Amino acid sequence: FQNYFRLYEKIAGMTGTANTSKEEFQKVYDLDVMVMPTNMPMVRVDRSDRVYGTEEAKFRAVAREVAQRHAKGQPVLVGTIAIEKSERLSAMLTREGVPHEVLNAKQHDREAQIVANAGARGAVTISTNMAGRGTDIKLAQGVAELGGLFVLGTERHEARRIDNQLRGRSGRQGDAGESQFFISLEDDIMRIFGGERMKKLFERLNVPEDEPIESSMVSKAVEAAQAKVEGFYFDSRKHVLEYDDVMNKQRDSFYRLRRGLADATTDPSALRTQVTDILTDALVTAVQEARVTAEPDKDLDVVSRDAIQRFINLTDEQWQPIASTLPREAGPELPEETRTALHAFSEQTYDRKLGELPEGVFSDVARALFLQTLDLLWTDHLDTMEYLRTGIGLRGYGQRDPLVEYRQESHRLFKNLLARFNNEAATAFFHVTIHAQGTGDRGQGTVTPIPQPEKLIVSHPTAPAPTGVIGQEVDVLGNGEQGTGNRDAAHSVSVLAGVPAPIGNKKPAIGRNDPCYCGSGKKFKKCHGK
């Protein structure tokens, strides 16, 4: 999605927790992170972490701390990393007799009400890191004197941003507040980074299970571990982005070509230029390859003519202007005179095809042939690139840089895509035969209204169609209209040399949190939306 954001000429944003990710914003989006002073002085007290030996001891301590704060009337917001942890803590508080609310993104209709009451005297709210973020929790009268909202985190997250978002629910707009994290050596981040050292320290000091270690040094060590995790994930995202940058350049080139073809269908002169250039490139490539690979005893003129006749039969009158420009020997490239002659032949063929249909219909046929052929080849190319991306890392065992290898291979594949498009589009165009079925007078360029939409049959029985494109019917206007009237009102084109039309999804869209259509009562994302 990074390259999607890069499509915008200008991007900017505002958040309270971007400072810990400023390196990524700079390297990926070339954006500087500026820290603005708060509107009111921040008076929240951020206490050092409490570290326990086991997760069970940690949750017992959390329940005791919440009960004590609730008893003196101070509101408490408990943050958990998962719904399962919030439900576990809820059960423990229920056994302690502490009334509380659970905010875990399961109760969408009550979420606003729960957040609104979280600052009330003696309120206890258990929240996941996704619920209620960025919300000003209004403190009730007299709560500020008790210390304000107390935020208790039950585990450090992998990213410091999420921890800061949790802390940031307290002490907003100059309100009083406190925050503290209770962590254990069995938490994921402690187990992966530094857990063994802390465990040995606990054993050496013979710390009881329910006795915590509380030190600023421990908090700094945890934050250092979080920075390592953030760096690891940033490197992973950057690595993926480097590969996607290769694909992004191809994507830009492809859509520039596609937009050129799509726009040209509404401009007769631009369409003529675009199509004849494609035809000329295909003919030049075919002739050059045939001459270079021909056997020594072969007549190069005969080889060249045969290469062109793979696309379309040539009369002697059409062949002579081309033959007169061909060199006697095969070289690395054809002379410019030959390309000019082939371009003139392409223009003659284009004009002849154009005369077979009323004005305006030809652009519909060209769109069906060229755009859909291009789309089909692009789909195959994406599959090939995904296959290449999956296995390119193995080249590292051969002391080769997989990224460099990926760039080289993808460039070769993209050049092959363009060559295949020119070849298949030219094959379809040169061999296509166009005639109208209906009662209209094609010669006068008018069509008498008929009860059903007029059909255009496009076929080329003398040449093979591009792979997988036989017998497809497409709506050349792209609007799916059915009815009567003028030829422009509705045209359905059956293109035997075309490509499959895209399949539309006619089912109504279902939101991830909407009830599933099967009637199970579950949300769509938990049922058939998995």
N, C-alpha and C positions, 0 to 999 in steps of 0.2 A: 504493500500500500504506500510505501515511501514515494515511488515514482508516480503514483496517482496524485499525491499532494504536490509533487513538483510540477504538475501540469498547470497549476495556477501561477500567474505572473507575480502575484504578491501573496504571501502567507504571513500570518501573525497569530498570536494567541495570548491568553492571560490565564494564569493559574497561580495558586499559592505554593506549589511544591516543585517547580521546574528547576530550581537551582541545583539540585543534586544530579540532574540529567543534562546540565548545560553543555558538556562535552559532546554528547550525542546530537543535540540540536545544532551545534556548530558544524560538526563534521558531515552530518547527513543533509541538513536543510540550509546550512550557511546562515543560521540565525543566532544572534547574540541574546543571552538571557540577562535581563536587567532586573535587579532587586529594588522594588519600590518600598519606601517606608510605610508602615501601617498607619491607618487613619487615626487610631488612638494608641497610646503606649501599651505594649503587651506586658501584662503583669502575671501571666500564668506561670506557675512553678512546675518545672519539668524535673522530676526526681530521678535519681539513678535507678538502674534496673535491679530487681531482686532475682537472684539465680537460685533455683532449687535443684536438688539432685534428681528427682523423678517427676514425671508429669502428674502423677496422682497427688504428690505432696504439693505441687504448684496449684492444682485446682482446689485442694482443701484450703490453702492459704487465700486464694481468690475469694472463695465463699465466705471465709471469716472476715476478710477485709471489707467486703460488700456489706455484710451484716452489721459491722461496727459503724460504717459510714451511714448506713440507712438508719441505725438507731439514733444517731445524733441529728438526723434530718437533712444531711447533705445529699444532693442528687448524684447518682453514679451512672456512668455510661461505660459498659464493659464491651471491649472489642475482641472479636474472635476471627480466625482466618477461614472458618468453614461452618456450614450449617450444622454439621454433626457435632462440632465442638460447642456451638451455642446451645444446642438441645441438651447436651450432656451437662453443661453448667446450669441450665434452667432446671433440670431435675434436682441438682444438688441444692440450689437455692430454695426450691419448693420444700425439700426435706428440712431445711433450716427455718422454714416459715417466713421467708422474705418475699413479699409481693413484688412482682416484676413484670415487664413486658419484653417480648422477644421481637426484634426487628431483623428479619433475615431474608427479605425480598420474597417471602411466601405470602405476605398479607398486603397486597398492593392497595386495597381499598382503605386499610387502617393505618398505612405507613405515615401519612401526613399527621394524623391524630396522635400517633405514638411519639413522633418527633416533637410535636407541639407541647406535649406534656412531659418531655424528658428533663426539663429544667425545673419541674415542680419540687417542692420541699419533700424530701424522702423518696423521690422517684428512683427506680432502678430499671435501667434499660439495657438489654443485651443486644448487641448489634454485630453483624458481619461487616467486613471491610467495604462491601458494595452498597450497603443500605445507608441512606440518610447522609451521604457525603455532601460537603459544601453547604450545609444548612445552618443558619443561625438559630441556636437553641436558646430561647429566651428564658432567663432566670426569673424565678418567682421572687416576690418580696421577702427579704430577710435571708435569702440563700447566699448572697455575696458575703455576708458576715460569717457564714459557716465555712467559707473557703471556695465557694463557687462550684461549678460542675467538676466532678472528679472523673477523669478518663483513665480507665484501667485496661491496659492491653495484655491479653493472655498469651501472646506469642509475638516474637519479632517476625516481620515479613521479609521476603527476599529483597524487596526494594525499599529503600528509605523513604521514598515518596509516599508509600501507603501508610507507613508509620506516622509520617508528618501529617497526613490527611486525618488520621485518627486523633492525634494530639490537637489538631486544629479545630476540632469540634468544641473545644473548651477555650475560654479566654478570648472570645471574639469581641471586637469592638470595645476593647478595654475592660471587659468583665474579668472578675476574679476567676481563678481556676487552677486545677492541679492535674498532672498526668504522671503515670508510672507504668512500667512494663514488668510483668511477672513472667519469667522464662525458666525453662528447665533444661538440663543437659540432654533430655530425650527429644527436644524440639528439633525439627529438621535442620534448621540453619546452624544450631549448635553441634549437632551430630556430624555434619559435613565439614564445618570449619571450626576447629579449635575445641571440639568437644572432649577429646582425649586429654588434652592438657588440663582443662577445667576439672575433668573427672579425677585425674591424679591429684590435683590440688585438694579436692574434697576429701579424698582418701587420706592424704598426708595430714590434713588438719583434723581428720576424724569428725567431720561436720555431721550432726544428726540429720535425719531425713527431712524433718519439718523446719530445720533452721536454714535460713537463706544467707547468701553472701550478697552484700549490697555495697558496691564500690563504683566510683566513676571510671576506674580503670577497666572494670568489666564492661561497662557500657561502651567505652571507646573500642574495646576489643570486638564487641558485637557489631558495632557500626563499621569497623574495618572489614569484618567478614561479609557484611552486607555490601560494602563497596566492591569486594571481590566478586560476589554473585552478580551485581549489576554490570561489572566489567565483562564477565563471562557472557552474559546475555547480550550485551551490546556488541561484542565481537561476533557472536552468532548472527545477530541481525545484520551487521555490517557485511559479513561473509555472504549471506543470502542476497543482500543488496548488490554486491559486486557482480554476482551471477545475473541478477535481474537487470542490471544496467546493460549487459550485453543484449538481452532479449528486448529491452526497452528501445534500443536503437533500431532493431529490426522492426519492432512494432510501429515506431514513428515512420519508417520508410514504407511499410506496408500500407498504413492508413493514408499516407500522403498519395500513394499510387491509387488506392481505392477511391479516395475523395476526388482525385483528378478524373477518374473514369465516371464516377457518379455525377459530378458537375458537368462533365462533357456531354452527357446525354440530353441536357437541356440547351446546349449550344451546338448547332449543326457544324460550324467550322471547327470548334474545339474537338468535337467528337471525331470528325474526319482526321484531324491531326493525330489524336491519341491512338485511334485504331490503326491507321496506316503506319505509324511508328512501331507499334507492336508487331504488325505483319512483317514489316521490313526487317526488324531485329530477328524474327524467327527464320526468315529466308536467308539472311546473311549468315547466321549461325549454322544452319543446315548445310549450306553450300560450302562454307569454310571447313566444317568437320568432315564432310564427304571428300573434299579434295586432299586434306591432310592425311586421311586414313586410307586413301585409294591405293591399290596395288600399282607397282611401277609400270606394268604393261597396259594399264587402263588409260583410255582417252579422257582427259580431265574435263573436256567440254561435255562429253556424254555423262560423266559422273555428276557434273554440276546440274545438268538438265534433269537427270533422274532425281536428284535431291529436291529440286523445286516441284517436280511432279508428284512427290509424296504428298504435297499439299493440294495441288491443282494441276489439271492438264494444261499444257502449253501448246499453242499453235506455233508454227514456224515464224509467223509474223510477230508474235509476242516474244519469241525466244531470241531473234536476231539482235535487237537492241541490247539485250543482256549479254549475249555471247561475245559481242564486239568489244566489251569492256574487260573480259576475263583475261588474266595473264596466262602465259604459256605454262608456267611452272607454279606449283603450290607454294605459297609463302605463309608467313605467320599471320598475315591479315589480308583481306580483300582490299583492292584499291577503292578509293572514294568514288570513282566513276561507276564501279559495279554497284556499290550501295545506292547511288543516285538512280541507276537504271532499275534496280529492284524496288526502290521507293516509288518510282513512276508506275511500275507494274501494279504495286499494291493500291495506288490511288485509282488506277483504271478499274481494278476489280471491285474496289469499294463503291465507285460511282455506278457500276453495273448492278451491284446488289441493291444500292439505294433506289435505283429506278424500278425495282420489282415491287415496291410497296408504296402506298400513299405517304405523303410527307408526315412525319411524326411517328409513324408506326415503326420505322426502322430503328429509331433510338430505343424503343422498348425491346426489340429483338437483341440489339447490341448489349443492352443492360443485362438481359437474361443470359446471354452467352458469356460475356466477359466478367461481370461482377460475380456471378455464381461459380464460375470456374475458378476465379481467384479465391473465393471464400472456401471452396472445397480443398484447394491445395494448401491454404493457410491452416485449416484445421489439421490436415495431415502433418504439416510442418510443426505445429505446436506439440502434437503427440511425439514426433521424432525428437524434438528438443527436450521434452520431459524425459524420454528414454535416455538421451545422451547425458542429461544432468544427473540421473540416478547413478550411472556407472562411471562417470568421469573421475571420481575420487580415487578409483583403483589405480589410475596412472601415477599416483604419487609413489607407489611401490617401485616404479621404474625410474625414480629420481626425476620425474617431470612435474612441473607446476600444473595442477589440475585446472586452475583458472585460465592460464595461458592456453592450455590445450582446448579448453571449452570455447574460448574466443576464436581460435583458429578453426575448430570444427564447425562452430555455429556460422561463421562467415562463409565457409564452403557450402553448408547446407542452404543458406539463404540465397547464395548465387544460383544454386541448383533449383531452388523454388522459382526464382524469376525466369530462369531458362525454361523450366517446365511450363510455366504459365504462358510464355510467349509461344511455345510449341503447341500446346493443347488449344489455346485460344485461336491461333492461326489455323490449325487443323479444322476446328469446328467452323470457323468463319468461311474458309475457302471452299469447303464442301457442303455448306448449308444450302438447302433449296427452300425458298420461301414462297408460299402461295396462300391465299385467303379462302376460307370456306364461308360462303354466305352469298347474299344476293347483291352485294355492293359492286359498283363499277370501279375496279382497281385502277384502270387506266386514267380515270378522271380524278382519282384521289378522294372519292366520296363513297360512303357506304350507306345503303338504305337501311333505316331502322328495322330490326328484326326482333321477334319475341324473345330470343335468347342472345346472350353476348356472343359476338363473332369470335370464331376460333382461328388462330394462326397456327398452321402446322409447319414446323421448322425441322427439316431432316436432311441428312446427307448420306444416302445409301452407299456411296462409293468409297467411304472412308470410315475407319473405326472411330467411335466416339471416345472422348476421354474416359478414364476409368470410373465406373460407377455412375454414369450420367445418362444412361439410356432410358428413354420413355418417361421423362419427368414432365409434369405439367406445372407451370408457374403462373402467378398473377403478375403481369408485367407492370401494372400500375402500383402494385404493392398495397392496395387498399382493400382488396377482397370484395369489392362491390359486385352485386349481381343485379341485373335489371335490363331495361331496354333503352333504346335511344341511340344517340350518336356513337360512333366508333370510340371516341375518347372517353365515353362514360364508363365503359367496362371492357377490358380486353383480357381474355384468358389465353395464354400462349402455351402450347404444348411443344416443348423443345426437346427433340430427340437427341440433339447434340449439346444440350445444356447440362445443367447440374441440378441436384435436388434442391427444392425450395426449403427454406428454414421452417421447422415445425414450431408452431405457436402453442403456448400453454393457455388453454381456455378455462382452466379451473380457477375459481376465485382464490385470491391470496389469503393465507391464514397466518396470523401473527404467532410468534413463538409462545407467547403467554396466553393465547386464546384457548378456549376449550377444544379438545380434539374432536374432529368430525365423526369419529367412530362411536361417540356416545359413552366413552369410558368414564368421563368426568375428570380425567387428568388433563394437564396442560398439553398443548400440541408438542412442545419440545421434549416432554417426558414420555410421550406415547409414540405416535407415528412420525414425529418430527425428528427422531433420533438419527 
